[in-house]
Amino acid sequence: MVSKFFRILSKVGLNGFFFLLIGTIILARLIPSIGTDQSPLQLPKIAEYGVTLIFFFYGLKLNPQSIISDLSNWKLHLLVQLSTFILFPITVLVMKMAFPVYFSTLLGLGIFYLATLPSTVSSSVVLVSIAGGNLPSAIFNASVSSIIGIFITPLWMSTMLQKTLGVFNIGHTVFKLCLEVLLPVVLGLLLHKKFGAWADKYKIALRNFDQFTILLIVFTSFCESFSGEMFDGFSLSELILLGALMLIFFLLVFGFMELISVWLGFNREDRITVIFCGSKKSLVQGAVMGKVMFPSQAMLGVVLLPLMLYHALQLLAGSTIANAMGKKVSVKK
């Protein structure tokens, strides 16, 4: 039972990469100077180039036909996207009204940022598969969410960053995201027919490259944060409280999406897709978009902390639930 649980965690990404993520933050704390803009290694610049390649390869792996073929299930798609880009931010705004002091901090800004982000791709698809859900719809929603987020996330963040930073150029931000994220995805899609098989053949190597780039973004962001003493004043109890809040946040959205999908009369497979795709948030998109939206990389390290906690907890809780759902299907058969 234990070994099976860890195999599932490994499938959704909570394996060596998770522990490398923790190690990266520790390394940034020990030697922050090598990851800053002033370092001769120029690691932040290398990370920027890596971002472009991540999304080019992402587009290369997408099959346009598989996306188009699932357009008919529009109610499911609409519900997932409303959860991702409307329910999440509104929930945090309500929390902000209830706890204004907490949400006036950078951690509060980070919680709102994660709420505006697209759904994650790989873990959503894997968990839906394990639980026995509608896999084509999961692929569709995860893929479309990544593209919609390029426009919706900056729109949500413009209101918050305007108050926090005093200035936020949404037009410039969207243009830069289109250049660094959307354009590489489109180019990859156009080349899918020619190089899609190559991308599938080397998908493990490409996944490793994705993870390396994300680790580099996290490392450089935390280096800037530690150099700027941005984490001074945060206690262990505050971080534990933040983790508990992120777990409650995930379970709250997860449960609400289950209730809504039952009320709308979705079948079991579609309900599974709704609850898993509609409750996830993407660490990849968060790290990438954060580099564009937040002018201060020192600020970004703190802002990413709630997202990293949510990312880990959504995999732990999600894989446990998916495993239980999958076992029920096996027993019935």
Secondary structure, DSSP 8 states (H G I E B T S, - for coil): -HHHHHHHHHHHT-SHHHHHHHHHHHHHHH-GGGGSTTSTT-HHHHHHHHHHHHHHHHHHH--HHHHHTTTT-HHHHHHHHHIIIIIHHHHHHHHHHHSTTGGGSHHHHHHHHHHHS---SHHHHHHHHHHT--HHHHHHHHHHHHHHHHHHHHHHHHHHHHHHHS---HHHHHHHHIIIIIHHHHHHHHTHHHHHHHHHHTHHHHHHHHHHHHHHHHHHHHHHHHHTTTTTT--HHHHHHHHHHHHHHHHHHHHHHHHHHHHTT--HHHHHHHHHHTT---HHHHHHHHHHH-S-HHHHHHHHHHHHHHHHHHHHHHHHHHHHHHHHHHHH-
